[in-house]
Amino acid sequence: MSMTTTTEPAAVLEYRLSATDRCDSCGAQAYIAAEVGGSELLYCAHHGRKYEEKLRAIATSWHDETARLDERD
């Protein structure tokens, strides 16, 4: 008797920021999303890093897509 095994496809990101998501501080494209007090805050890489220490202490989630910046080269 032969058994076949199936492999699950690689996990797909269920949440991806797009070019229309803008930084709450300066309006640049957002690459970081943090949930704080039930609200989503969006930040560009610069402001995300600037506020990261304080935000991570109070955020219930932190979504970072700044690695995408390296993909543009």
N, C-alpha and C positions, 0 to 999 in steps of 0.2 A: 504494500500500500504506500503510495507516495503522498507526501504532505507538501503543500505549498505555503509559503509564508509571504505575507505582504508587509511591506515597510510603509510606515506612515510618512507622508510628505513632511518636509521641514516645516516647522512652525512659522506661520505668517504673522507679521505684526498686525495686531488687531486695531491699532491706533497709529496713524501716521499724520504728522503735521504737514500741511501743504503750503504753497506759496501765498495763499490767502490768509493764513494765520499770521498775525502781526504781534510784535512785541508791545506789551502794555506800557513800557517806559518810553520807547522812542519810535515805534512804528515800523522798525525793520522786520524782516522775515523772522518768525519765531522758530526756534529749534528746541526749546525747553518748555515743558508744561508742568506746572505744579498745582496740586489741589490743596487748597487751604480753606478750612472752614466751610467746605461744601462748594466753594467757587474755584473755577479754573483760572490760573494766572499764566500768561504766556510771555516768554522772554526770548530775545535774541541771544546768541552765544555770549556776547559781552555782558549784558545785564544779568543773564542767568548765572554766570560765574561771579559777578559782583555781589549778588544777593544769595548765592547758594548756601553758604553756611547758616545764615539766619533762617532761610526758607526751609531747609531740610529739617531743622529742629522742630518746625511746626506743621510741615506738610504731611498729608496723609498719603500722597503719592508723588512720585518724581519721574517724569518721562523725559529722557535726554536723547536727542537726535543730532547732537553736534558732530558726530562722526561722519554724517552726511557731507559736511563741509570739505572733508578730505577727498571725497569721491568726485568732486567737481574738477580736480586738477587734471 
